[in-house]
Amino acid sequence: MTAEELRLAEVRTENKPWRRWGPYLSERAWGTVREDYSASGAAWEYFPHDHARSRAYRWSEDGIAGISDEHQHICFALALWNERDPILKERLYGLTPAEANHGEDVKELYYYLDSTPTHSYMRMLYKYPQGEFPYSDLIQENGRRDKSQPEYELLDTGIFNENRYFDVFVEYAKGDAEDMLVRIEVANRGPDPAEIHLLPTVWFRNTWSWSDTDTKPVLRSEEPGLIDLDDPVLGRRRLYCDGTPEMIFTENESNNLRLWNSPNKSPYVKDAFHERVVHGNVDAVNPARTGTKAAAWHALRLEPGESHSIRLRLTIHDFGKVEPHAIGPEFDKTFIRRRDEADEFYATVIPQSLSADAANVMRQGLAGMLWSKQYYHYVVQRWLDGDPTQPPPPAVREEGRNTLWKQLYAADVLSMPDKWEYPWFASWDLAFHCISLALVDSQFAKDQLILLLREWYMHPSGQLPAYEWAFGDSNPPVHAWSALRVFRIEKKRTGVGDYEFLERVFHKLLLNFTWWVNRKDMEDRHLFQGGFLGLDNVGIFDRSAPLPGGGHLDQADGTAWMGFFCLNLMAMALEIALVKPAYEDVASKFLEHFTYIGRAMTTIGGDQEMWDEVDGFFYDVLCTPDGKHRELRIRSMVGIIPLFAVETLDPEALETLKGFRERLEWFIENRPDLTAYLASMEEPGRGQRRLLSIVDKEKLAAVLRWVLDESEFLSDYGVRSVSKVHRAHPYVLGLEGHEYSVDYEPAESQTSLFGGNSNWRGPIWFPVNYLLIESLQKFDYYLGKSFTVEFPTGSGVMMRLEDVAAELSRRLNRIFLRDAEGRRPVHGDEERYRNDPHWRDLILFHEYFHGDTGRGLGASHQTGWTGLVSKMLQQSGE
């Protein structure tokens, strides 16, 4: 075992706290639901960026390249100033939905370069301009642009011209579980000497202002280069700083005078370092060198090309004086050792057959997954009621956001989609995160999946929380799929299956399945109206809101997701039945339920058809109050998702599970009314396997004709979410005197639906592409080489589905890989990423991608589900 694998084993078997310290600090705590105590629910306006430097947070903290303990009592991050900015840079900046033409958007350049699962080694890069940060330019130019124009990004402002910027590398290495070594290296990439101020900052999350019982912690410095931390929960810690920095102190408390023109509790407030460094106000900081927030202030002047490093150590150990024990030769040896151990660990994860470029993409993808962990704190009942030491919230809040989720009590480290644009968990995002996380830390992945099923997250009704803006929204039921995949990934790697985990998840998912059946099948016809389902603006209506004129949508994707859910629960039950035969009975229950769903989706001749025999595609059906049904003939991902509901049964498993096999045979023989429209469950396929699928061979071929057509869904970079045909032929529907339409939008959203920052009307999304690839592999597992399709449609080239899946994977991987000219499609036409040695190996993992060019769109650090590229690269190299 590698050193990192031994540490992971110590976490599991000895409960050694190797994960206690990690990158659990958010990158944005302002503008969140948790910090919003307004009557209107206007989170971005109630707590804007301009307040963040002066106003104490209630629920969590933020910072640049920061770390904290797992409950965020103690925080550490980097602040910077270039002697030109109007504010001290203590957090990453971005635009709110009202300021940007395509929704909220971080306007910084930073990259997660490396991390091990226990965070024994981590590395991150922040690119800091030497000129005045263009805050006003970004707001004004984005405000001038409409939704038909692209976002105006930081690189577009010219602030990085002539390489006038600093590369700031922040590295962490653990001496042991309670010993964090820090190295910050700054390099002047510009042509002239330049000044930079580095302020590594340590502080306590403010818990005392909201409670009349919490003991206030304290920081103090009694000798140069040393800060003592005394926390009532974590006990004593010490921060050692090398060199001779000026040590400055203040309180992590709001500047009431600046914010609300009311008296401050203390003359030393949260924005004191901004006042001291930027404005030279020496009275802003505490001369007694004590408080709840402290920084080691380094003022540097760097020549062109010059680099400088500073070192710190946040530790439980007492090394006495700073030199030579705390920060000396052994400090540097620890960094070297942890870097080498990281390389050793990833040599067991990344296939040797991958090119150096592909290996770099895979490792940065996994680094982003691990850096995107965050301490997430939100107690809904307390948030609604308010705190005893604060004014009560407006009474109208009891009728507003998340009022039905009073049981939700979150105080955990969770995998975030993006710690700036989405600094809150999302249940269906997290399910995909866990696939990539399982490659490096399957225990953490399992813990994440179990956590959302616990009674303090899951609603008593059985619903899983969606995300903090609306916990009650419906996300696709992918939790069972993820749990089963994580189980199998770990079993394949270790040879041992964690059946206890699988059984725990299965029991809670039974409750979730019951919620779906009881709440989302309005007419008991096994046709589901799932609502939002995470696909944002894919359709002509806001699917989380009532339809214009009443009625409801029978959703092809909602119904297919339920078929998918049934098959995953069936497969999970059969897996458990290998060690506990009683589970064969419940597996049969989900088999039966799947057949009801499949028949409802594929029945021909009724008045609510989802399957269009002429087109060979699935469509949503609009059901109006007058009893009429109308197909919404939009060729979109909605009609592809039915392919995901597929499972194969191996003859060896059926031989072992005799009870299930007998019930399967009985069902086939006695219920032809349910099985007539489904893929044959009777006819053995490749290797005598059985197939369970909503689509038979004919329907599969029909749908794939559209999916693999380059004038429809197929792009050079994966499968589009809406067919390109709708560019020339938009779908238009007249209803209640209004006209609704959907056309092909390959880039940013041109509507404001769901904030306008996510678009499912044409771009490429990794999660659904990944599920499509996996489904094609399952079909091939049954059909084998006897079944081929044209790839691309109309080319005359026939391919088996296994090869189609591999080609789709290659197209998705191509988004990130350097081509013959050094260009990565994800970065568009930006020359720096093509030629500059300080940029060319840096990767951003965006939320989604341009349907024609592969350029990254949406959240720029949504490594979350886009991190699936690491899994696909691993599979391609095996």
Summary of the structure (lengths in Angstrom):
residues: 878
radius of gyration: 27.7
end to end distance: 20.2
largest distance: 86.4
contacts: 3128
relative contact order: 0.09
helix: 36%
strand: 21%
